[in-house]
Each structure stands twice: as C-alpha cells, then as structure tokens.
C-alpha cells in the first residue's frame, strides 16, 4: 500500500498526474499579538475540504506526519479510554490508531467542513466530532487523559497560551503529544519569493507563515507547565514538477497564507520570476523542485504526585570524575 511505503521514507515525489511515490532518501483571553487571520484560515480549510477529490489527493503529508504522531502515542504503554485530537482536520491521526491503546477519539477542528469530509469512513476506534477553535478550548480542567495534535498549532496566534490550556485540561499525569511545522519549513519557497519580489517590486511581504523554531519548543512546553518534555525534529522533503504545483497543493491542503499583513495577490511576472529562481537555486537534477517540511514533535506530561522529581543539588554519592575514569 502507498501509505505503508510513505511511513518508511522521508522523501516523497509529487508527480504531474497527481500521484506520489515514495523515494529513498492559553489562556481564555484574546491573544495580545495577532499574527494570523483565524477567520481566513477557517474559510481556507472549509473550501479545501469541500473539494473532496482534491483534498484527499493531498492528504499525503498530513497522513505521514499523523502516522508518526500516532506511533509516539502508541509507545506510551497505557490504555486510554478517550483521547482528544486538536486540529484533527478530516481525520488523519485516527487512520493510524487501534483499539489496543484507546477506545474513543474526539476529533476537534475549527473547520466544520473538514470534520464532515470523511464521515462515511470506517475507523478502528469510536469517533466523536466537535467544532473547536484551538485558541479557546472548551474542556474542563483535569478532564482529559491525553491530547494529540498534528500539523495544526502552527496557525495559533498565542501558542504558549494554547499549550497552557492543554495542560490545564489534562488530568494529573496526562500526556500531550504534538507535531508542528518548524521554522525551516518551505525555506526554498520563502527565499525564492523574497528574491523575486525584491527584484520586481522593490520590497517583500510575508507569503509563507512565520513558524516556531525548534529550539523554542522545549522552553514553551516548560513555560506552559509540562514536565518530562521530549522534543525531536524530522524533515520530510517532497518533490514537485514546479513551484506552481507546490502552491496548488498547499491551497488544496488549506495551508495557504493566512498572515494578517499578507498582500492580497502576487503579480504574474513576480510569480514567474520566483519559479525560475526556485528551480535555479534549489532544483533537482531531474528538473523537479524540492519542498522541505520541518516537523517538530513534542511530548509533555502534566505534573502529578507520582511524577519523578530531580534529586536535590549536592545529593549525589558518586563524582563525575570517578564515572569518567571508569
């Protein structure tokens, strides 16, 4: 199956006939600083989900990342009754779950159309769907066993606040497992558009969303009150015939630009110049162009009475010198 091949590799080729093959290779207060237009993002996701055929064709990236999130949850040797999936979209994580480690998944997304797209599909666990904005969680404090999120929270304006809400909603010793796009995502597209705009329009504007750097995630988790945190980074590189197929797929995913300060359009000659720069600077030997997606995976636990605590300073009985000498 195509899905199983994608799980084994991190390089995907996007072919012109729209098939891919694996290749080796917060608080409840309004956020103070608004970066993204959340209403625009909801409309983008709604429009993408309503085009069922196109949106299913571009599920390859979300399904791949969701599989890796599900693997991390499965590594936690615990039987969950109910797990909440924040920013679930059409249902990417649920495809990779089994009844062995949970009974029910609550899929939450700001886009009602995305939640409805695959309601006719069979899943191995019970599914409940809720329209939920990730910036304003409706869950009671200490009420959730586990929360997962895959490729959604990079559109949240107040990420520290959202993580605080997740931690508060978790039961003591509850776990959060998430994946978020990192700052190096689509760096090829970003630099090509910037160079083209500088050349053709004597200035630049944001066309690729600003994203969190991997070095900040551990600090954000700790700031939100999580303990025993784990952060690791992976890259998925997808090959496209040209920049235009990449932008077409991003739109079909609902991942097009939603920055408040974005320009409403790009001039055609700027786009053509950006496509040429992209191929010249980053192009593959076979004529395709690569698009890099940096994925930051994170795990954090809500403190409880049984949470392991660090030893007091000075309580060690063996010196580091002795350890190194042996």
Phi, psi and omega per residue, in radians:
X1 nan 2.617 -3.126
X2 -1.073 -0.723 -3.080
X3 -1.037 -0.770 -3.100
X4 -1.143 -0.561 3.101
X5 -1.211 -0.653 -3.134
X6 -1.163 -0.582 -3.127
X7 -1.144 -0.416 -3.061
X8 -1.568 -0.192 -3.031
X9 -2.309 2.848 3.116
X10 -2.073 0.198 3.077
X11 -2.172 2.223 -3.067
X12 -2.187 2.402 3.105
X13 -1.812 2.160 3.111
X14 -1.688 1.893 -3.052
X15 -1.598 2.733 -3.016
X16 -1.042 -0.536 -3.109
X17 -1.528 0.379 2.954
X18 1.162 0.582 2.926
X19 -2.164 2.605 -3.095
X20 -2.112 2.661 3.034
X21 -2.333 2.476 3.121
X22 -1.241 2.477 3.047
X23 -2.162 2.645 3.135
X24 -1.119 3.045 3.135
X25 2.272 nan nan
X26 nan 2.975 3.103
X27 -1.483 3.033 -3.139
X28 -1.403 -0.096 3.112
X29 -1.320 2.709 3.095
X30 -1.100 2.312 3.134
X31 -0.979 2.468 -3.087
X32 -1.235 -0.710 -3.045
X33 -1.980 1.960 -3.107
X34 -1.663 2.113 3.093
X35 -1.840 -0.716 -3.023
X36 -1.927 2.602 3.020
X37 -1.565 1.756 -3.045
X38 -1.168 -0.604 3.096
X39 -1.138 -0.712 3.095
X40 -1.111 -0.701 3.131
X41 -1.129 -0.718 3.102
X42 -1.076 -0.756 3.124
X43 -1.116 -0.688 3.109
X44 -1.080 -0.767 3.136
X45 -1.181 -0.655 3.092
X46 -1.077 -0.849 -3.113
X47 -1.097 -0.715 3.135
X48 -1.094 -0.764 -3.085
X49 -1.218 -0.530 -3.130
X50 -1.215 -0.446 3.013
X51 -1.534 1.400 -2.937
X52 -1.026 -0.815 -3.069
X53 -1.082 -0.835 -3.120
X54 -1.166 -0.741 -3.086
X55 -1.176 -0.605 3.086
X56 -1.203 -0.579 3.131
X57 -1.100 -0.569 -3.070
X58 -1.752 0.311 3.084
X59 -1.251 -0.122 -3.003
X60 -0.966 -0.720 -3.094
X61 -1.281 -0.852 -3.140
X62 -1.085 -0.693 3.135
X63 -1.127 -0.684 -3.138
X64 -1.130 -0.822 3.140
X65 -1.170 -0.703 3.131
X66 -1.071 -0.656 3.109
X67 -1.075 -0.664 -3.128
X68 -1.269 -0.592 3.043
X69 -1.153 -0.773 3.130
X70 -1.077 -0.651 3.092
X71 -1.074 -0.718 3.138
X72 -1.163 -0.661 3.090
X73 -1.172 -0.691 -3.140
X74 -1.137 -0.453 3.116
X75 -1.227 -0.286 3.106
X76 -1.452 1.956 -3.031
X77 -1.390 1.359 -3.128
X78 -2.627 2.485 3.106
X79 -1.629 1.887 3.127
X80 -1.582 2.491 3.002
X81 -1.486 -0.925 -3.086
X82 -2.305 2.322 3.094
X83 -2.153 2.463 3.108
X84 -1.786 2.292 3.105
X85 -1.905 1.851 -3.140
X86 -1.473 2.285 -3.096
X87 1.173 0.760 -3.020
X88 -1.188 -0.377 -3.045
X89 1.091 -2.441 -3.100
X90 -1.371 -0.158 3.138
X91 1.974 1.336 -3.094
X92 -1.749 -0.757 3.122
X93 -1.177 -0.678 -3.053
X94 -1.071 -0.432 3.117
X95 -1.121 -0.393 -3.006
X96 -1.948 0.252 -3.128
X97 -1.713 2.878 3.053
X98 -2.461 2.858 3.125
X99 -1.258 -0.082 -3.110
X100 -1.177 -0.508 -3.100
X101 -2.184 0.071 3.029
X102 -2.872 2.821 3.115
X103 -1.878 -0.539 -3.010
X104 -2.515 2.486 3.052
X105 -2.129 2.242 3.041
X106 -1.707 1.893 3.139
X107 -1.486 2.147 -3.099
X108 -2.137 2.259 3.084
X109 -2.679 2.649 3.108
X110 -1.288 -0.312 -3.110
X111 -1.729 1.941 3.101
X112 -1.143 -0.624 3.139
X113 -1.122 -0.673 3.105
X114 -1.128 -0.726 3.129
X115 -1.100 -0.568 -3.063
X116 -1.479 -0.292 -2.931
X117 -0.989 -0.766 -3.035
X118 -1.992 0.626 -3.117
X119 -1.136 -0.329 -3.133
X120 -1.520 -0.023 -3.091
X121 -1.462 2.605 3.065
X122 -1.568 2.391 3.076
X123 -2.218 2.639 -3.066
X124 -1.259 -0.235 3.120
X125 -2.168 2.823 3.082
X126 -1.154 2.454 -3.077
X127 -2.187 2.337 2.979
X128 -2.135 2.421 -3.098
X129 -1.977 2.354 3.114
X130 -2.392 2.377 3.020
X131 -1.414 1.955 -3.041
X132 -2.423 2.327 2.994
X133 -1.512 2.186 -3.093
X134 -1.068 -0.306 3.134
X135 -1.461 -0.243 -3.101
X136 -2.420 1.515 -3.056
X137 -1.377 2.402 -3.087
X138 -1.628 0.133 -3.005
X139 -1.516 2.519 3.129
X140 -1.239 2.719 3.123
X141 -1.145 2.471 3.115
X142 1.022 0.695 -3.044
X143 -2.046 -0.173 -3.020
X144 -2.032 2.450 3.096
X145 -1.372 -0.700 -3.088
X146 -2.732 2.587 3.070
X147 -2.262 2.341 3.052
X148 -2.144 2.733 3.102
X149 -2.731 2.325 -3.096
X150 -2.325 2.031 3.033
X151 0.966 0.849 3.119
X152 -2.336 -0.674 -2.954
X153 -1.318 -0.083 3.062
X154 -1.277 -0.150 3.065
X155 -1.746 0.122 3.138
X156 -1.487 2.294 3.138
X157 -1.195 -0.814 -3.079
X158 -1.908 1.399 -3.095
X159 -1.117 -0.775 3.078
X160 -1.005 -0.737 3.132
X161 -1.124 -0.695 3.118
X162 -1.118 -0.716 3.111
X163 -1.150 -0.627 3.078
X164 -1.106 -0.725 3.110
X165 -1.096 -0.710 3.108
X166 -1.081 -0.812 -3.128
X167 -1.081 -0.717 3.131
X168 -1.142 -0.640 -3.103
X169 -1.258 -0.416 -3.130
X170 -1.280 2.585 2.955
X171 -1.200 2.760 2.992
X172 -0.946 2.327 -3.066
X173 1.255 0.287 3.009
X174 -1.376 2.809 -3.015
X175 -2.182 2.526 3.018
X176 -2.036 2.217 3.093
X177 -2.172 2.099 -3.067
X178 -2.423 2.844 3.028
X179 -2.395 2.338 -3.085
X180 -2.407 2.562 3.091
X181 -1.219 2.357 -3.109
X182 -1.660 3.051 -2.999
X183 -1.125 -0.387 3.126
X184 -1.528 0.035 3.132
X185 -1.079 2.296 3.095
X186 0.974 0.629 3.130
X187 -1.113 -0.506 3.121
X188 -1.141 -0.789 3.130
X189 -1.161 -0.724 -3.118
X190 -1.061 -0.867 -3.096
X191 -1.182 -0.631 -3.135
X192 -1.157 -0.750 3.111
X193 -1.164 -0.678 3.129
X194 -1.123 -0.778 3.134
X195 -1.130 -0.714 -3.133
X196 -1.167 -0.733 3.133
X197 -1.174 -0.679 3.103
X198 -1.084 -0.700 -3.125
X199 -1.265 -0.760 -2.999
X200 -1.646 -0.476 -3.022
X201 -2.222 0.113 3.069
X202 0.984 0.654 3.100
X203 3.070 2.949 -3.132
X204 -2.249 2.704 3.027
X205 -2.425 2.781 -3.070
X206 -1.299 2.081 3.070
X207 -2.018 -0.231 3.059
X208 -2.107 2.310 -3.046
X209 -1.023 2.389 2.978
X210 -1.179 2.420 -3.054
X211 -2.304 2.798 -3.084
X212 -1.271 2.411 3.073
X213 -1.354 2.568 -3.095
X214 -1.051 -0.556 -3.112
X215 -1.205 -0.286 -3.110
X216 -1.588 -0.347 -3.004
X217 -1.106 -0.771 3.135
X218 -1.042 -0.710 3.122
X219 -1.160 -0.675 3.126
X220 -1.131 -0.710 3.108
X221 -1.100 -0.774 3.127
X222 -1.135 -0.715 3.118
X223 -1.093 -0.578 3.138
X224 -1.362 -0.135 3.083
X225 1.756 0.176 3.093
X226 -1.420 2.661 3.087
X227 -2.212 2.978 -3.129
X228 0.882 0.787 -3.032
X229 -1.358 2.577 3.081
X230 -2.341 2.301 3.120
X231 -2.324 2.262 3.005
X232 -2.453 2.763 -3.001
X233 -2.166 2.443 3.103
X234 -2.364 2.796 3.071
X235 -2.200 2.402 3.015
X236 -2.066 2.188 -3.141
X237 -1.973 2.199 -3.117
X238 -1.983 2.371 3.107
X239 -1.756 2.371 -3.133
X240 -2.215 2.707 3.075
X241 -1.046 -0.671 3.123
X242 -2.786 3.090 3.122
X243 -1.072 -0.512 -3.062
X244 -1.233 -0.651 3.051
X245 -1.164 -0.628 3.066
X246 -1.064 -0.859 -3.118
X247 -1.144 -0.602 3.085
X248 -1.114 -0.748 3.130
X249 -1.196 -0.677 3.099
X250 -1.056 -0.708 3.105
X251 -1.144 -0.738 3.134
X252 -1.161 -0.453 3.070
X253 -1.382 -0.237 -2.976
X254 1.383 0.357 -3.095
X255 -1.840 0.355 3.084
X256 -1.314 2.960 -2.936
X257 -1.079 2.326 3.071
X258 -2.320 0.404 3.103
X259 -1.238 2.384 -3.077
X260 -1.030 -0.621 -3.060
X261 -1.607 0.244 -3.106
X262 -1.201 2.660 3.008
X263 -1.341 2.574 -3.106
X264 -1.190 -0.385 -3.116
X265 -2.770 2.854 3.036
X266 -2.006 2.403 3.108
X267 -1.164 2.584 -3.082
X268 -1.048 -0.734 -3.110
X269 -1.185 -0.512 3.073
X270 -1.195 -0.725 3.105
X271 -1.109 -0.746 3.141
X272 -1.124 -0.688 3.109
X273 -1.153 -0.701 3.131
X274 -1.119 -0.700 3.126
X275 -1.107 -0.706 3.121
X276 -1.175 -0.715 3.118
X277 -1.125 -0.745 3.128
X278 -0.974 -0.869 -3.092
X279 -1.184 -0.624 -3.113
X280 -1.237 -0.765 -3.055
X281 -1.441 -0.618 -2.964
X282 -2.168 -0.033 -2.998
X283 -1.056 2.593 3.063
X284 -1.430 2.748 3.129
X285 -1.010 -0.467 -3.114
X286 -1.487 0.096 3.105
X287 1.657 -0.182 3.083
X288 -1.439 3.013 3.087
X289 -2.144 2.483 3.141
X290 -1.585 2.587 2.995
X291 -2.223 2.124 -3.067
X292 -1.711 2.290 3.053
X293 -2.040 1.979 3.083
X294 -1.526 2.139 -3.105
X295 -1.950 2.149 3.097
X296 -1.812 2.065 3.116
X297 -1.737 2.453 -3.092
X298 -2.438 2.534 3.051
X299 -2.346 2.327 3.095
X300 -2.518 2.562 -3.106
X301 -2.014 2.491 3.025
X302 -1.376 2.316 -3.105
X303 -1.048 2.580 3.055
X304 -2.530 3.099 -3.133
X305 -1.129 -0.401 -3.105
X306 -1.728 0.062 -3.140
X307 -1.130 2.237 3.096
X308 -1.019 2.370 -3.118
X309 -1.937 2.563 3.082
X310 -1.186 2.597 3.099
X311 -1.193 2.690 3.101
X312 -1.162 2.575 3.106
X313 -1.036 2.300 3.118
X314 1.559 0.035 -3.102
X315 -1.561 -0.058 -3.120
X316 -1.151 2.530 3.140
X317 -1.866 -0.094 3.135
X318 -2.234 2.337 -3.127
X319 -1.446 2.648 3.105
X320 -1.127 -0.545 3.111
X321 -1.052 -0.777 3.131
X322 -1.132 -0.663 -3.139
X323 -1.127 -0.787 -3.115
X324 -1.160 -0.632 -3.131
X325 -1.204 -0.508 -3.140
X326 -1.500 nan nan
